[in-house]
Amino acid sequence: MSAAPDHAELLDAMVQVRQFEELLAELFPRGELPGVVHLSIGQEGVAVGVCSAMGPDDWLTSTHRGHHHLLARGVPAEGMLAEILGRATGVSGGKGGSMHMADASRHVVGTNGIVGGGIPHAVGLAVAARTLGTGACAVAFFGDGAANQGVLFESLNLAVLWQAPAIFVCENNGYTEFTPTDAVTSGESIAARAASFGLPARAVDGDDVAEVHEAARQAIEQARSGGGPSFIESRTHRWRGHHEGEESYARPYREPVESQDPIDRLEGALADAGFEARALRELLEGEEKALVERALTAAQAEPEPPIHRAFEDVFA
Ligand SMILES: Cc1ncc(C[n+]2csc(CCOP(=O)(O)OP(=O)(O)O)c2C)c(N)n1
């Protein structure tokens, strides 16, 4: 997407994520999803804001809560739903599930069950891109919990030393599993801590997709022009539990945050600018709901991978 993002496209991308995730939230209690899913409802602005500023050759590493990153990057909902349902037509052949979805054609290295696992991968990808002269950069998404992992500090250290074209995007949704971020995070802020490594680091309102986009655009421009890495702490809200089904064992631990809605925010901004924003949103919601429902029907009609596939693509 261009430097000036099309706001209807941003709205559509966020609405698609919301519809995709709401569908999963319905399927889980019906026992129709194998494994665990971590939903990103409420965090759409971060993924869409950043991915809309990326170019086709840029690399992306994601997290255990990564459906919104991949959808915003253009990974088809059909392949993702098939993957989550363990079908052979899934983007990872049905063997990875929600936390191990990759799409090489879109330079998505993968969602990742290891907290912080994608961060050093992004530094490596950034250095490789520069060495090969592709002009690409690499974006690492990670949570506030991952921001307390040593691997982030090692990665920041090397990225700054090597001036890697890497963008570190901390998606601070206020909780590390069931623990409020503030209870486990020292210092003034995650962005301030990152700044001590000697790279530009800023905090943005992650529920304002246009603000996130602009921060990412600047960071990517800097990376591409040889200016080295940057850090964005994108403050947002996780509407649902850490994972679906947690209420079967977890005590209540968080306040409702549904009033903090990046989709409402963009709709409001468009209405203020004189657009028929409500009508546009409803139209997009209808289209995206139909799209994800078609994707579900298609995925459910597909077989699970044959057993011999378990031994293919195994490297260690
Ligand atoms: C290395 C590692 N340690 C612990 C876990 C267990 N775990 C899974 S998700 C999670 C919390 C991650 O919090 P955060 O990075 O803030 O991401 P969020 O869930 O808020 O998106 C933890 C501790 C893990 N998967 N990997």
The ligand as an SDF file (V2000), in Angstrom:
LIG
                    3D

 26 27  0  0  0  0  0  0  0  0999 V2000
    9.3190  -19.0800   25.7980 C   0  0  0  0  0  0  0  0  0  0  0  0
    7.9150  -19.2340   26.3000 C   0  0  0  0  0  0  0  0  0  0  0  0
    7.6300  -19.0090   27.5940 N   0  0  0  0  0  0  0  0  0  0  0  0
    6.3610  -19.1420   28.0510 C   0  0  0  0  0  0  0  0  0  0  0  0
    5.3520  -19.5140   27.1890 C   0  0  0  0  0  0  0  0  0  0  0  0
    3.9090  -19.6460   27.6960 C   0  0  0  0  0  0  0  0  0  0  0  0
    3.1470  -18.4800   27.2090 N   0  0  0  0  0  0  0  0  0  0  0  0
    2.3700  -18.5660   26.1130 C   0  0  0  0  0  0  0  0  0  0  0  0
    1.6660  -17.1050   25.7230 S   0  0  0  0  0  0  0  0  0  0  0  0
    2.3830  -16.3430   27.0500 C   0  0  0  0  0  0  0  0  0  0  0  0
    2.1390  -14.8840   27.3450 C   0  0  0  0  0  0  0  0  0  0  0  0
    2.6290  -13.9990   26.2580 C   0  0  0  0  0  0  0  0  0  0  0  0
    2.2470  -12.6820   26.5470 O   0  0  0  0  0  0  0  0  0  0  0  0
    2.4700  -11.5500   25.5220 P   0  0  0  0  0  0  0  0  0  0  0  0
    3.8280  -11.6530   24.9170 O   0  0  0  0  0  0  0  0  0  0  0  0
    2.1200  -10.2720   26.1950 O   0  0  0  0  0  0  0  0  0  0  0  0
    1.4550  -11.8520   24.3470 O   0  0  0  0  0  0  0  0  0  0  0  0
   -0.1410  -11.8360   24.3700 P   0  0  0  0  0  0  0  0  0  0  0  0
   -0.5770  -13.2030   24.7940 O   0  0  0  0  0  0  0  0  0  0  0  0
   -0.5650  -10.7580   25.2950 O   0  0  0  0  0  0  0  0  0  0  0  0
   -0.5300  -11.5540   22.9520 O   0  0  0  0  0  0  0  0  0  0  0  0
    3.1660  -17.2290   27.7610 C   0  0  0  0  0  0  0  0  0  0  0  0
    3.9360  -16.8660   28.9760 C   0  0  0  0  0  0  0  0  0  0  0  0
    5.7010  -19.7810   25.8480 C   0  0  0  0  0  0  0  0  0  0  0  0
    4.7650  -20.1630   24.9470 N   0  0  0  0  0  0  0  0  0  0  0  0
    6.9560  -19.5940   25.4080 N   0  0  0  0  0  0  0  0  0  0  0  0
  1  2  1  0
  2  3  1  0
  2 26  2  0
  3  4  2  0
  4  5  1  0
  5  6  1  0
  5 24  2  0
  6  7  1  0
  7  8  2  0
  7 22  1  0
  8  9  1  0
  9 10  1  0
 10 11  1  0
 10 22  2  0
 11 12  1  0
 12 13  1  0
 13 14  1  0
 14 15  2  0
 14 16  1  0
 14 17  1  0
 17 18  1  0
 18 19  2  0
 18 20  1  0
 18 21  1  0
 22 23  1  0
 24 25  1  0
 24 26  1  0
M  CHG  1   7   1
M  END
$$$$
